[in-house]
């Protein structure tokens, strides 16, 4: 899976996979060479991990994460499933509280 945001050379802007014009920021970091041999595309892996981290930290929505990764909602849901990340992140206590509130209605 390629990063759907392709920057223009020497410019701090990009176009998304649906043609929207968006500003970008360049981020770089170093990793041990041995890791790059085990990962097919380190930059794509880093980008997916970054977006997934933002989603898990509730910095971006499900829809925004899917869009940033160039996925449909169904594809992103499958992606979460492959990573064993539940779509619903409520704790059992939160679910029980919600059920109690519903039973009072």
C-alpha positions in Angstrom: 0.0 0.0 0.0 1.5 3.3 -1.0 1.0 6.6 0.8 -1.8 8.2 -1.2 -0.3 11.7 -0.5 2.3 12.5 -3.1 4.3 15.6 -2.6 5.4 17.9 -5.3 9.2 18.3 -5.6 10.5 21.3 -3.6 7.0 22.2 -2.5 5.2 21.8 0.9 1.9 20.8 -0.6 0.5 17.6 -2.0 -2.6 16.1 -3.6 -4.5 13.3 -1.9 -5.7 10.2 -3.8 -9.0 12.0 -4.5 -7.3 15.1 -5.9 -7.8 17.4 -2.9 -5.0 19.9 -2.4 -3.5 19.6 1.1 -0.4 21.1 2.9 2.2 18.6 4.1 5.1 18.4 6.6 8.2 16.3 6.0 9.2 14.0 8.8 12.4 11.9 8.8 14.1 9.6 11.2 16.8 6.9 11.2 16.2 3.3 11.8 18.8 0.4 12.0 19.6 -1.0 8.6 18.7 -4.5 9.8 15.0 -3.4 10.2 14.8 -2.1 6.6 15.7 -5.6 5.3 12.7 -7.1 7.2 10.2 -4.5 6.1 9.3 -4.3 2.4 8.7 -0.6 2.3 9.9 1.2 5.5 8.4 4.6 4.6 5.0 3.1 3.9 5.1 1.1 7.1 6.1 4.2 9.1 3.3 6.2 7.5 0.6 3.5 8.2 1.9 3.2 11.8 1.8 6.9 12.3 -1.8 7.2 11.0 -2.8 4.2 13.0 -1.2 5.7 16.1 -3.2 8.9 15.6 -6.4 6.9 15.3 -5.7 4.9 18.4 -4.8 8.0 20.4 -8.1 9.4 19.2 -6.4 12.3 17.5 -8.2 11.6 14.3 -11.5 9.8 13.5 -12.1 6.4 11.9 -13.1 8.2 8.6 -10.0 10.5 8.6 -7.7 7.5 9.2 -9.3 5.6 6.4 -9.0 8.6 4.1 -5.3 9.2 5.0 -4.5 5.6 4.2 -6.4 5.7 0.9 -8.8 3.0 2.2 -12.6 2.7 2.2 -14.3 2.3 5.5 -14.6 -1.4 4.9 -10.9 -1.7 4.0 -9.9 0.2 7.1 -12.1 -2.0 9.2 -10.4 -5.1 7.7 -7.0 -3.5 8.3 -7.9 -3.0 12.0 -9.1 -6.6 12.1 -5.8 -7.8 10.7 -4.0 -5.9 13.4 -6.4 -7.4 16.0 -7.6 -3.9 16.9 -11.3 -3.8 17.8 -13.5 -1.2 16.2 -15.4 -0.7 19.4 -13.1 0.4 22.1 -15.5 0.7 25.0 -14.6 -1.1 28.2 -17.0 -3.7 29.6 -17.9 -1.2 32.3 -18.8 1.4 29.8 -20.9 -1.1 27.9 -22.7 -2.1 31.1 -23.4 1.5 32.0 -24.8 2.2 28.6 -27.0 -0.9 28.8 -28.3 0.2 32.2 -29.1 3.6 30.8 -31.0 2.1 27.9 -33.0 -0.2 30.2 -34.3 2.8 32.1 -35.7 4.4 28.9 
